[in-house]
Amino acid sequence: MGRTYIVEETVGQYLSNISLQGKGFVSGLLIGQCSSQKDYVILATRTPPKEEQDESSKHSKAKLDNLDEEWATEHANQLVFAVEKSMNKKRLWNFTDEEVSERVTLHFCSSTKKIFCRTYDIHNPKSSAKPADWKYQNGLSASWLSLECTVYINIHVPLSTTSVSYTLEKNTKNGLIHWAKQIENNIYLINGQVKDEDCDLLEGQKKSSRGNTQATNHYFDVRVLTQLLLNSDHRSTATVQICSGSVNLKGAVKCRAYIHSNKPKVKDAVQAMKRDILNTVADRCEILFEDLLLNEIPEKKDSEKEFHILPHRVFVPIPGSTVMLCDYKFGDESAEEIRDHFIEMLDHMIQIEDLEIAEEINTACVSSSMNTEASLDNTDDEPPKQPIKTTIVLKIQQNIGVIAAFAVAALAAGISFHYFSD
């Protein structure tokens, strides 16, 4: 028997209501979470078409009418591994041996309502598709636990003269990899306590008459403690290198994670928290460097500094759920722009009052000598200059464990959704 996917009932309603509008297929995302026993899906959203696809889609239906399940399965196989390879290049963390490596592809026929559910092992490109169960459950979206923390960072990344040919983004990522190891080794307090990683996260919670643990406290406060390397077993080695500059990231990072309330372990919560910390810092750096590249910022004199605004997080709730997804915005973007972007990417109605801005305006300082200071809060002595307008790509993250899913292949007149973890 293959894996079982427990799916929020509203996802099935969403799939049934998608209009093909003359197109041969529609692709989209499944958002949820993997666990050792079961996988959970709480949201589905179609992929917004590119403008150049609008015209070509009118001529695609005839070609797709003769497609069969075998073709769709092969297409899904190629897509899942290609996307995983692309996403792996951006991660600051690695999968553990205990983690589930199977990801699902869902093909839904809009006329017959028939579902083809298959999984692939993303760590084995030669693996074949396996059948999986797709079961709907009402109220699944409400069964989630929330973890939140604020992490103060001060990351110094030297830019050696031997790496001058690298992009600023690549140099910075190399430095972030070292910082990521520190995040992995930190101590994490949950509601002020250090707990054994194999301990039940809900230990001590009241139980219902049926024997099920009631998550009376859906929120957990997480504190991050940095270990001091005081003993001889953890000596650090100093190196001397000639540098052309440096990148400094400073400030406070607001992080959130979500895990399903079905027998969660402490290690699951801590792992989700770590990954949200690493993901959000990496995402902000990526967005900033894309902005600098797109605007082709001219070099300044050695004595001059130029400030840029680093993006900060905006959260929005999934309807009927305690889980929130995040986007990133610069200070000059209006609430209406952010709302419209959420609507476009999630294909769900979002109200301005639903938006939750987690942080104050962030700043970054750049000098021509490649000394770059990026701040995650507004604590610099010098006032920031006006931010540069940029288009932000929505980051549907696994905020503390929420899984993103992607799909493209489909049966004739069908809908296809692929599911994988980041």
Disulfide bonds with the S-S distance in Angstrom:
none
